[in-house]
């Protein structure tokens, strides 16, 4: 019997400061201490992993790199609680632990031949990034990629370098918004759900995927339905407090499922059954 | 399988024959009965009404080391520490044995939990059927019985002031009987009749029942009912219902030590605490006590049966007995049913 509670040893290979401030966000690039782990660790877009520091604890974090990016994993982590604050204090070369991958992935292969629309808010872009990178890498299989992304202020937007590059080379449609006017901001001003309505993306042959703060997800889902998207065209990914990651400890239980193993990815028809408890 | 007879004056001899394994049995500790690892069978107190202490710790201890770690050259070196001692639990109630069967389905699940499952494999359960069910018991409503056999290896039943009938239920149970030698004798027909009569008499003493008809659909349909607020208003969130529930399995994982060396522990947790579900951001999907009681009821009577095939309640009534503000699981479910039918 293998022991799912025992994590792999891993090393921080690179750190990128995405946002500053009290709730700063850093992207951690991580490799396993033992390269043989890659033979068994095969993540799919949308899956998560328990990232930990022995002596501090573990947090469930979505893997924000795509499986097409091989030899490393990336996690974009907001400095928020005990574990994430301790992670933010580490430097390149520091040892951490990783266990997983956990949860259901986005069915990206079922989406071949379709247009992909991602709608993200704040750090909620991180779980969508593996889809973005996967679709860009396999762009011949998809009919295009549009990204709607917003945050409180321009300083709170993550992966900006990558988004600007996509905008420049035309590999994806980039639509940015912030909650309030800011100096030097030439893009949209307003909340993500309203911006989505303003942009009026066509539901035709399109899959829409959203992640962000719970309140944003709630209104984005409503607005997608209003725009004519069918339940089977809409996906989201959730986050709950988790400890075990394997459907035992009970913390992420919501509406008959464990988010860690039955989620975090849900199609809208499944998500609707959980809605009251969110 | 066989039924044997053990005279009560030979109980000590029987327990002493269980050697080379640790023996857990009910003893009186600080004025209450609790299951403890015992060295001396003289301390065993079998005929006590006070069975409030749960025995789930035999496979799912309240605190358990998952592993020890120390920092090494390649990051943390993790030492797996899971030697599970062979254990015989003596005097367990049938409801508590059934609870293990219910928990087995969860700890097997999509990922096998090696700590629980290895302990279960190493544990033999010797039951004692209830001759005097308490006024809170309702095991027949959830498919149990005071002489239920599910999960047990041997079952002791009082057939007179001086003797037990001992039913052999599994090969593991038989091995214990074999090693006890001639301490036990073969039960005669009269003993077997008395054993059946005792079971029936006990069943007739059960006073409470709960209506579970269609409960797995009824509870979700009452999700937005105001009844949960009313129920939650009384609750003080102490969590004793979860800690003493034989089927509650929720836990937390905590680290003890520093980055250089320490251990990772699993500790019981309870869904009645607001911290149980609170996100690092402060967002809490179950803010109110009513929300948390609702989830507990849904989990036991709707989610668990749908996902794992068992109602996660054995009708022991400990949550009713121990609640300091007299929340009553049966009344809660009845109130919800009334609210839906209104």
Contacts between the chains, C-beta under 8 A, distances in Angstrom:
chain1	res1	chain2	res2	distance
A	1	B	112	5.5
A	1	B	114	4.6
A	1	B	117	6.8
A	1	B	118	7.3
A	2	B	112	8.0
A	2	B	114	7.6
A	3	B	67	8.0
A	3	B	80	6.3
A	3	B	82	7.6
A	3	B	114	5.0
A	4	B	111	4.9
A	4	B	112	7.6
A	4	B	113	7.6
A	4	B	114	7.9
A	5	B	66	4.9
A	5	B	67	7.1
A	5	B	114	8.0
A	5	B	115	7.8
A	5	B	253	7.9
A	5	B	264	7.5
A	5	B	266	8.0
A	6	B	66	7.8
A	6	B	67	6.0
A	6	B	78	5.6
A	6	B	80	6.3
A	7	B	78	7.3
A	9	B	74	5.5
A	9	B	75	3.6
A	9	B	76	5.7
A	9	B	77	7.8
A	9	B	78	7.7
A	10	B	75	6.8
A	11	B	75	6.5
A	33	B	74	4.2
A	33	B	75	5.0
A	34	B	74	7.2
A	53	B	259	6.8
A	54	B	69	4.3
A	54	B	71	7.7
A	54	B	76	4.6
A	54	B	78	7.7
A	54	B	255	6.5
A	54	B	257	7.8
A	54	B	259	6.5
A	54	B	262	6.6
A	54	B	264	7.1
A	55	B	69	7.8
A	55	B	255	5.2
A	55	B	257	5.3
A	55	B	258	4.9
A	55	B	259	4.5
A	55	B	260	7.7
A	55	B	262	5.1
A	56	B	255	6.1
A	56	B	259	7.6
A	57	B	253	7.2
A	57	B	254	7.0
A	57	B	255	5.2
A	58	B	253	7.1
A	59	B	280	7.5
A	80	B	280	4.2
A	80	B	281	6.2
A	81	B	280	3.3
A	84	B	280	6.8
A	95	B	71	7.2
A	95	B	74	7.6
A	95	B	75	3.2
A	95	B	76	6.1
A	96	B	75	7.3
A	97	B	75	7.2
A	97	B	76	6.1
A	214	B	283	6.5
A	239	B	279	7.2
A	240	B	277	7.0
A	240	B	279	7.1
A	240	B	285	6.8
A	241	B	276	7.6
A	241	B	277	5.4
A	241	B	278	6.4
A	241	B	279	5.6
A	241	B	280	7.8
A	243	B	251	7.1
A	243	B	252	5.8
A	243	B	253	4.6
A	244	B	251	7.4
A	244	B	253	6.7
A	246	B	109	7.7
A	246	B	110	7.0
A	246	B	111	3.9
A	246	B	113	7.6
A	247	B	109	5.9
A	247	B	110	6.0
A	247	B	111	6.8
A	248	B	106	6.4
A	248	B	107	6.7
A	248	B	109	7.0
A	248	B	111	7.6
A	248	B	113	5.9
A	248	B	249	7.0
A	248	B	251	7.4
A	249	B	250	6.0
A	249	B	251	4.9
A	249	B	252	7.1
A	249	B	253	7.2
A	249	B	269	7.3
A	250	B	249	6.8
A	250	B	250	3.4
A	250	B	251	7.4
A	250	B	269	7.6
A	250	B	271	6.3
A	250	B	276	7.9
A	250	B	299	7.5
A	251	B	250	7.1
A	251	B	252	7.9
A	251	B	269	7.7
A	251	B	276	6.3
A	251	B	277	6.1
A	253	B	295	7.0
A	253	B	299	6.4
A	253	B	303	7.1
A	254	B	285	6.4
A	256	B	298	7.5
A	256	B	302	6.9
A	256	B	303	4.4
A	256	B	306	6.3
A	256	B	307	6.9
A	261	B	110	5.7
A	261	B	111	7.6
A	276	B	223	5.0
A	276	B	224	6.4
A	277	B	223	7.9
A	277	B	285	5.8
A	277	B	286	7.3
A	277	B	291	7.9
A	277	B	295	7.3
A	278	B	285	6.1
